[in-house]
Amino acid sequence: MSQGSKIVENGVTISRKPAIYLVGMQQAESAEIDRFLSDHGVQQWSTDTEVAAQKLTEIAGRMCYMSFAKPRPGGNKAYLGNIIDVGHGSVMEHAVYNFILTGVSRSFTHELIRHRAGFGYSQLSQRYVDESRCEFVEPAVIAQDPELHAQFVQSCAEAQKSYIELTAKLATGIEREHPDLSVTDRRKMARQAARSVLPNATETKIFVTVNARALRHFFALRANIHAEEEIRTVAIEMWKIVLRQTPAFFSDFELRKENGIEVLWTAHPKV
């Protein structure tokens, strides 16, 4: 997990750093793995990793060629390293991660959800969740300039005030015109209309499920010099987390600086 950071100014809460939570990874069912191996005449195969995602990926790769009886020297790390070297990335789709991202903007999620293959999403709903006390994500290029920062805070404060006023007036009007609707439905109708005044900087929360191959593609595209700053920051922080958990999948990426900006680089961008 990486921690976020917030400031409060002129009644506006501003998030300047995302928080990333790795909330789920796979488990390997050892008894069923052993049963499969036994059913196919393999009595003594084992691997030297305790990480389920890496173990299952090795099993998937070995099953393609039924190579359990003749393991490659070097253990799981060497096996998966060879997978990356030869570009056999499809077996990495069996390794899955579950993240919760907070302190990110709707600008960020608009870009993130363009990644569809290998990704699944569940995002905070502005139709149901009251955004009267929402937070805002300030781009670093604005935060470092006092004049621009002051303008940003003012804009967010005005948007939040408009949202609160619109929600109250809409709720009153909907209750008058549709008295048979439930309180929940009236609130939903008011919020879904009032949210239109909130900016792309509005903070949101999103649950992300993604496989290792799709993550590699995400890092290659979004952690380079050409990516937008917020998504590049998130991509690098996600890489640091999964590198600790499953290094065999991501250790070929290197953290470098280009023109003073941190980026990720790999010799295998298309695995």
KOLTOR-156475 format. One record per residue (C-alpha): chain; z, x, y. Coordinates in nm, 2 decimals. Example, Ala and Ser with C-alpha at 12.3 -4.5 7.8 and 13.67 -1.06 7.14 Angstrom:
BEGIN
@c = A zz = 0.78 xx = 1.23 yy = -0.45
@c = A zz = 0.71 xx = 1.37 yy = -0.11
END
This chain:
BEGIN
@c = A zz = 0.00 xx = 0.00 yy = 0.00
@c = A zz = -0.07 xx = 0.11 yy = 0.36
@c = A zz = 0.14 xx = -0.03 yy = 0.64
@c = A zz = 0.01 xx = -0.21 yy = 0.95
@c = A zz = 0.14 xx = -0.17 yy = 1.31
@c = A zz = 0.18 xx = -0.43 yy = 1.59
@c = A zz = 0.26 xx = -0.45 yy = 1.95
@c = A zz = 0.35 xx = -0.76 yy = 2.17
@c = A zz = 0.22 xx = -0.78 yy = 2.53
@c = A zz = 0.20 xx = -1.07 yy = 2.77
@c = A zz = 0.29 xx = -1.30 yy = 2.48
@c = A zz = 0.00 xx = -1.17 yy = 2.27
@c = A zz = 0.06 xx = -1.00 yy = 1.94
@c = A zz = -0.19 xx = -0.72 yy = 1.87
@c = A zz = -0.25 xx = -0.55 yy = 1.54
@c = A zz = -0.38 xx = -0.20 yy = 1.56
@c = A zz = -0.37 xx = -0.09 yy = 1.20
@c = A zz = -0.46 xx = -0.29 yy = 0.88
@c = A zz = -0.22 xx = -0.33 yy = 0.59
@c = A zz = -0.37 xx = -0.30 yy = 0.25
@c = A zz = -0.19 xx = -0.41 yy = -0.07
@c = A zz = -0.31 xx = -0.33 yy = -0.42
@c = A zz = -0.16 xx = -0.63 yy = -0.59
@c = A zz = -0.33 xx = -0.63 yy = -0.93
@c = A zz = -0.50 xx = -0.40 yy = -1.18
@c = A zz = -0.58 xx = -0.45 yy = -1.55
@c = A zz = -0.38 xx = -0.41 yy = -1.86
@c = A zz = -0.52 xx = -0.29 yy = -2.19
@c = A zz = -0.44 xx = -0.48 yy = -2.51
@c = A zz = -0.37 xx = -0.19 yy = -2.75
@c = A zz = -0.34 xx = -0.41 yy = -3.06
@c = A zz = -0.68 xx = -0.57 yy = -3.01
@c = A zz = -0.84 xx = -0.23 yy = -2.93
@c = A zz = -0.70 xx = -0.09 yy = -3.25
@c = A zz = -0.83 xx = -0.40 yy = -3.44
@c = A zz = -1.18 xx = -0.35 yy = -3.30
@c = A zz = -1.18 xx = 0.02 yy = -3.40
@c = A zz = -1.05 xx = -0.05 yy = -3.74
@c = A zz = -1.30 xx = -0.33 yy = -3.80
@c = A zz = -1.57 xx = -0.07 yy = -3.73
@c = A zz = -1.44 xx = 0.21 yy = -3.94
@c = A zz = -1.28 xx = 0.41 yy = -3.67
@c = A zz = -0.93 xx = 0.52 yy = -3.77
@c = A zz = -0.81 xx = 0.79 yy = -3.53
@c = A zz = -0.98 xx = 0.75 yy = -3.19
@c = A zz = -0.75 xx = 0.79 yy = -2.89
@c = A zz = -0.78 xx = 0.88 yy = -2.52
@c = A zz = -0.56 xx = 1.08 yy = -2.30
@c = A zz = -0.53 xx = 0.84 yy = -2.01
@c = A zz = -0.26 xx = 0.58 yy = -1.97
@c = A zz = -0.45 xx = 0.40 yy = -1.69
@c = A zz = -0.59 xx = 0.07 yy = -1.83
@c = A zz = -0.90 xx = 0.06 yy = -1.61
@c = A zz = -1.00 xx = 0.41 yy = -1.70
@c = A zz = -0.93 xx = 0.35 yy = -2.07
@c = A zz = -1.13 xx = 0.03 yy = -2.08
@c = A zz = -1.42 xx = 0.19 yy = -1.90
@c = A zz = -1.43 xx = 0.47 yy = -2.16
@c = A zz = -1.42 xx = 0.22 yy = -2.44
@c = A zz = -1.71 xx = 0.02 yy = -2.28
@c = A zz = -1.91 xx = 0.34 yy = -2.25
@c = A zz = -1.84 xx = 0.46 yy = -2.60
@c = A zz = -1.91 xx = 0.12 yy = -2.75
@c = A zz = -2.27 xx = 0.14 yy = -2.61
@c = A zz = -2.34 xx = 0.43 yy = -2.85
@c = A zz = -2.05 xx = 0.38 yy = -3.09
@c = A zz = -1.94 xx = 0.74 yy = -3.01
@c = A zz = -1.57 xx = 0.70 yy = -3.10
@c = A zz = -1.59 xx = 0.93 yy = -3.40
@c = A zz = -1.74 xx = 1.22 yy = -3.19
@c = A zz = -1.54 xx = 1.23 yy = -2.86
@c = A zz = -1.67 xx = 1.46 yy = -2.58
@c = A zz = -1.43 xx = 1.75 yy = -2.51
@c = A zz = -1.21 xx = 1.72 yy = -2.20
@c = A zz = -1.06 xx = 1.38 yy = -2.24
@c = A zz = -1.10 xx = 1.07 yy = -2.03
@c = A zz = -1.15 xx = 1.26 yy = -1.70
@c = A zz = -1.45 xx = 1.46 yy = -1.85
@c = A zz = -1.60 xx = 1.15 yy = -2.01
@c = A zz = -1.59 xx = 0.94 yy = -1.69
@c = A zz = -1.71 xx = 1.24 yy = -1.49
@c = A zz = -2.01 xx = 1.26 yy = -1.71
@c = A zz = -2.07 xx = 0.88 yy = -1.66
@c = A zz = -2.08 xx = 0.95 yy = -1.29
@c = A zz = -2.30 xx = 1.26 yy = -1.32
@c = A zz = -2.56 xx = 1.07 yy = -1.53
@c = A zz = -2.54 xx = 0.76 yy = -1.31
@c = A zz = -2.43 xx = 0.52 yy = -1.59
@c = A zz = -2.24 xx = 0.31 yy = -1.33
@c = A zz = -2.26 xx = -0.02 yy = -1.51
@c = A zz = -1.96 xx = 0.06 yy = -1.73
@c = A zz = -1.75 xx = 0.10 yy = -1.42
@c = A zz = -1.79 xx = -0.27 yy = -1.35
@c = A zz = -1.53 xx = -0.34 yy = -1.62
@c = A zz = -1.25 xx = -0.18 yy = -1.40
@c = A zz = -1.12 xx = -0.44 yy = -1.16
@c = A zz = -0.88 xx = -0.43 yy = -0.86
@c = A zz = -0.71 xx = -0.70 yy = -0.66
@c = A zz = -0.63 xx = -0.64 yy = -0.29
@c = A zz = -0.47 xx = -0.83 yy = -0.01
@c = A zz = -0.59 xx = -0.71 yy = 0.33
@c = A zz = -0.40 xx = -0.82 yy = 0.65
@c = A zz = -0.41 xx = -0.71 yy = 1.01
@c = A zz = -0.79 xx = -0.72 yy = 1.00
@c = A zz = -1.02 xx = -0.91 yy = 1.23
@c = A zz = -1.27 xx = -1.19 yy = 1.16
@c = A zz = -1.53 xx = -0.95 yy = 1.28
@c = A zz = -1.43 xx = -0.73 yy = 0.99
@c = A zz = -1.44 xx = -1.01 yy = 0.73
@c = A zz = -1.78 xx = -1.12 yy = 0.86
@c = A zz = -1.91 xx = -0.78 yy = 0.75
@c = A zz = -1.70 xx = -0.75 yy = 0.44
@c = A zz = -1.82 xx = -1.07 yy = 0.28
@c = A zz = -2.18 xx = -0.95 yy = 0.29
@c = A zz = -2.08 xx = -0.74 yy = -0.01
@c = A zz = -2.12 xx = -1.00 yy = -0.28
@c = A zz = -2.22 xx = -0.83 yy = -0.61
@c = A zz = -1.89 xx = -0.72 yy = -0.78
@c = A zz = -1.67 xx = -0.88 yy = -0.51
@c = A zz = -1.47 xx = -1.20 yy = -0.50
@c = A zz = -1.29 xx = -1.34 yy = -0.19
@c = A zz = -1.02 xx = -1.59 yy = -0.08
@c = A zz = -0.96 xx = -1.60 yy = 0.29
@c = A zz = -0.70 xx = -1.76 yy = 0.52
@c = A zz = -0.82 xx = -2.10 yy = 0.63
@c = A zz = -0.82 xx = -2.17 yy = 1.00
@c = A zz = -0.87 xx = -2.54 yy = 0.92
@c = A zz = -0.52 xx = -2.56 yy = 0.75
@c = A zz = -0.32 xx = -2.28 yy = 0.91
@c = A zz = -0.19 xx = -2.32 yy = 1.26
@c = A zz = -0.32 xx = -2.04 yy = 1.48
@c = A zz = -0.10 xx = -2.12 yy = 1.78
@c = A zz = 0.08 xx = -1.79 yy = 1.72
@c = A zz = -0.20 xx = -1.59 yy = 1.57
@c = A zz = -0.24 xx = -1.22 yy = 1.62
@c = A zz = -0.54 xx = -1.02 yy = 1.74
@c = A zz = -0.70 xx = -0.70 yy = 1.63
@c = A zz = -0.78 xx = -0.46 yy = 1.91
@c = A zz = -1.06 xx = -0.20 yy = 1.87
@c = A zz = -0.95 xx = 0.15 yy = 1.93
@c = A zz = -1.22 xx = 0.21 yy = 2.19
@c = A zz = -1.06 xx = -0.07 yy = 2.40
@c = A zz = -0.70 xx = 0.02 yy = 2.33
@c = A zz = -0.74 xx = 0.38 yy = 2.46
@c = A zz = -0.86 xx = 0.25 yy = 2.80
@c = A zz = -0.58 xx = 0.09 yy = 3.01
@c = A zz = -0.82 xx = -0.13 yy = 3.21
@c = A zz = -1.01 xx = -0.25 yy = 2.91
@c = A zz = -0.69 xx = -0.30 yy = 2.72
@c = A zz = -0.55 xx = -0.53 yy = 3.00
@c = A zz = -0.88 xx = -0.73 yy = 2.99
@c = A zz = -0.86 xx = -0.77 yy = 2.62
@c = A zz = -0.50 xx = -0.89 yy = 2.63
@c = A zz = -0.58 xx = -1.14 yy = 2.90
@c = A zz = -0.88 xx = -1.27 yy = 2.71
@c = A zz = -0.67 xx = -1.32 yy = 2.40
@c = A zz = -0.39 xx = -1.49 yy = 2.59
@c = A zz = -0.64 xx = -1.74 yy = 2.75
@c = A zz = -0.81 xx = -1.81 yy = 2.41
@c = A zz = -0.47 xx = -1.87 yy = 2.25
@c = A zz = -0.37 xx = -2.10 yy = 2.53
@c = A zz = -0.69 xx = -2.30 yy = 2.50
@c = A zz = -0.65 xx = -2.33 yy = 2.13
@c = A zz = -0.29 xx = -2.47 yy = 2.17
@c = A zz = -0.40 xx = -2.72 yy = 2.44
@c = A zz = -0.71 xx = -2.83 yy = 2.24
@c = A zz = -0.51 xx = -2.88 yy = 1.92
@c = A zz = -0.26 xx = -3.10 yy = 2.09
@c = A zz = -0.52 xx = -3.31 yy = 2.27
@c = A zz = -0.74 xx = -3.35 yy = 1.97
@c = A zz = -0.45 xx = -3.45 yy = 1.75
@c = A zz = -0.36 xx = -3.72 yy = 1.99
@c = A zz = -0.71 xx = -3.85 yy = 2.02
@c = A zz = -0.77 xx = -3.84 yy = 1.64
@c = A zz = -0.44 xx = -4.03 yy = 1.58
@c = A zz = -0.55 xx = -4.30 yy = 1.82
@c = A zz = -0.91 xx = -4.33 yy = 1.68
@c = A zz = -0.82 xx = -4.28 yy = 1.31
@c = A zz = -0.46 xx = -4.43 yy = 1.26
@c = A zz = -0.51 xx = -4.45 yy = 0.88
@c = A zz = -0.56 xx = -4.08 yy = 0.84
@c = A zz = -0.27 xx = -3.88 yy = 0.70
@c = A zz = -0.09 xx = -3.63 yy = 0.92
@c = A zz = -0.24 xx = -3.35 yy = 0.72
@c = A zz = -0.59 xx = -3.47 yy = 0.77
@c = A zz = -0.54 xx = -3.52 yy = 1.14
@c = A zz = -0.40 xx = -3.17 yy = 1.18
@c = A zz = -0.69 xx = -3.03 yy = 0.98
@c = A zz = -0.95 xx = -3.21 yy = 1.20
@c = A zz = -0.78 xx = -3.09 yy = 1.52
@c = A zz = -0.75 xx = -2.73 yy = 1.41
@c = A zz = -1.10 xx = -2.70 yy = 1.27
@c = A zz = -1.24 xx = -2.80 yy = 1.61
@c = A zz = -0.99 xx = -2.60 yy = 1.82
@c = A zz = -1.05 xx = -2.28 yy = 1.63
@c = A zz = -1.40 xx = -2.26 yy = 1.80
@c = A zz = -1.24 xx = -2.10 yy = 2.10
@c = A zz = -1.07 xx = -1.82 yy = 1.91
@c = A zz = -1.25 xx = -1.48 yy = 1.92
@c = A zz = -1.38 xx = -1.26 yy = 1.64
@c = A zz = -1.07 xx = -1.04 yy = 1.72
@c = A zz = -0.84 xx = -1.30 yy = 1.57
@c = A zz = -0.64 xx = -1.15 yy = 1.28
@c = A zz = -0.70 xx = -1.28 yy = 0.94
@c = A zz = -0.58 xx = -1.22 yy = 0.58
@c = A zz = -0.82 xx = -1.20 yy = 0.28
@c = A zz = -0.77 xx = -1.15 yy = -0.10
@c = A zz = -1.03 xx = -0.93 yy = -0.25
@c = A zz = -1.12 xx = -0.88 yy = -0.61
@c = A zz = -1.36 xx = -0.60 yy = -0.68
@c = A zz = -1.48 xx = -0.37 yy = -0.96
@c = A zz = -1.49 xx = 0.00 yy = -0.95
@c = A zz = -1.87 xx = 0.03 yy = -0.92
@c = A zz = -1.89 xx = -0.21 yy = -0.63
@c = A zz = -1.60 xx = -0.02 yy = -0.46
@c = A zz = -1.80 xx = 0.30 yy = -0.49
@c = A zz = -2.10 xx = 0.13 yy = -0.33
@c = A zz = -1.87 xx = -0.01 yy = -0.06
@c = A zz = -1.73 xx = 0.33 yy = 0.02
@c = A zz = -2.07 xx = 0.49 yy = 0.03
@c = A zz = -2.20 xx = 0.23 yy = 0.28
@c = A zz = -1.89 xx = 0.16 yy = 0.49
@c = A zz = -1.70 xx = 0.49 yy = 0.50
@c = A zz = -1.98 xx = 0.69 yy = 0.66
@c = A zz = -2.06 xx = 0.78 yy = 1.02
@c = A zz = -2.29 xx = 0.48 yy = 1.07
@c = A zz = -2.03 xx = 0.21 yy = 0.98
@c = A zz = -1.84 xx = 0.01 yy = 1.23
@c = A zz = -1.50 xx = 0.16 yy = 1.30
@c = A zz = -1.27 xx = -0.11 yy = 1.16
@c = A zz = -1.45 xx = -0.14 yy = 0.83
@c = A zz = -1.47 xx = 0.24 yy = 0.80
@c = A zz = -1.10 xx = 0.26 yy = 0.85
@c = A zz = -1.03 xx = 0.00 yy = 0.59
@c = A zz = -1.27 xx = 0.16 yy = 0.34
@c = A zz = -1.11 xx = 0.50 yy = 0.37
@c = A zz = -0.76 xx = 0.35 yy = 0.33
@c = A zz = -0.87 xx = 0.16 yy = 0.02
@c = A zz = -1.02 xx = 0.48 yy = -0.12
@c = A zz = -0.69 xx = 0.66 yy = -0.08
@c = A zz = -0.51 xx = 0.39 yy = -0.27
@c = A zz = -0.75 xx = 0.37 yy = -0.56
@c = A zz = -0.79 xx = 0.75 yy = -0.58
@c = A zz = -0.42 xx = 0.77 yy = -0.65
@c = A zz = -0.44 xx = 0.49 yy = -0.92
@c = A zz = -0.77 xx = 0.58 yy = -1.09
@c = A zz = -0.88 xx = 0.93 yy = -0.98
@c = A zz = -1.15 xx = 0.96 yy = -1.25
@c = A zz = -1.36 xx = 0.69 yy = -1.07
@c = A zz = -1.33 xx = 0.82 yy = -0.72
@c = A zz = -1.24 xx = 1.19 yy = -0.70
@c = A zz = -1.60 xx = 1.29 yy = -0.64
@c = A zz = -1.56 xx = 1.14 yy = -0.29
@c = A zz = -1.45 xx = 1.38 yy = -0.02
@c = A zz = -1.28 xx = 1.31 yy = 0.31
@c = A zz = -1.48 xx = 1.49 yy = 0.58
@c = A zz = -1.52 xx = 1.49 yy = 0.96
@c = A zz = -1.85 xx = 1.43 yy = 1.13
@c = A zz = -1.85 xx = 1.45 yy = 1.51
@c = A zz = -1.47 xx = 1.43 yy = 1.49
@c = A zz = -1.48 xx = 1.11 yy = 1.29
@c = A zz = -1.33 xx = 1.08 yy = 0.94
@c = A zz = -1.59 xx = 0.98 yy = 0.68
@c = A zz = -1.63 xx = 0.98 yy = 0.30
@c = A zz = -1.90 xx = 1.18 yy = 0.13
@c = A zz = -2.01 xx = 1.20 yy = -0.24
@c = A zz = -2.29 xx = 1.37 yy = -0.42
@c = A zz = -2.33 xx = 1.05 yy = -0.63
@c = A zz = -2.38 xx = 0.77 yy = -0.38
@c = A zz = -2.59 xx = 0.55 yy = -0.61
@c = A zz = -2.37 xx = 0.54 yy = -0.92
END
